[in-house]
Amino acid sequence: MAAKSQYAELARQLSAVGAVKRGLSRVLPPDCPGGSAAVLTLLERHGEMRMSRLAELLAVDMSVTSRHVAHAAERGWIERAPDLADRRSRILRLTPAGGELLDELARRTTEIFARTLSDWTDDEVGQLNTMLARLREDFGDCRPGRYGSGPSAAPVPSPAAPAPVPEAAPPKTPARRPS
C-alpha cells in the first residue's frame, strides 16, 4: 500500500485534471457544449435509453439532463421516440448527424492529445491509459462496504486537496413512477 503522502499528492494531481478538461473543451464546436458531447458519447457507448438512465450515467439531475437532451435534439444529433413499453416515456437515440459529430470530436480530441503529448513515448501514453482505466474501474466497483457506509465512512479530504462542494438538495416533488 502506498504512503498517505502519495495519496495526498494523487488527490492534488486529480484536482488539477480540470485544466486538462478545459483544454479539451476548447476543441468543441461552439454549438456543442460539454454536456451535449457527453450525452452523445453515452448514447454511442450504451445505445438507446430512457432519459432516467442517461441522467444516472451522467450523474446529474434530470433537469440538467433534460436541458442537454433538448440542446442535442434541437440540433438533430439525437432523436426522442416514444417508448413502446411505456408511452409516457421517450427513448433517446443517436442520429447519423450525432454520429458524424462524434467522429469529428474524436478526431479533434486525438489531434490535441497528439500535439500536447508529442514528447511522450508510446509506452508512457500506454501506461497512462492503463492506470486511468484501472483507477476508473476501481472507483466504479460498488461492492457493499467498498467505500464504507454512512457519513462517518466518507473520506476526509487532505488539506492540500480542495473539499468537495456539496450539491444543493433538489426541490421536493411528488413521488412519480420512474421512467
Helices and strands as residue ranges (DSSP letters): H 4-15, H 17-25, H 34-46, E 49-50, H 51-58, H 62-74, E 78-83, E 86-94, H 96-116, H 122-140, G 151-153
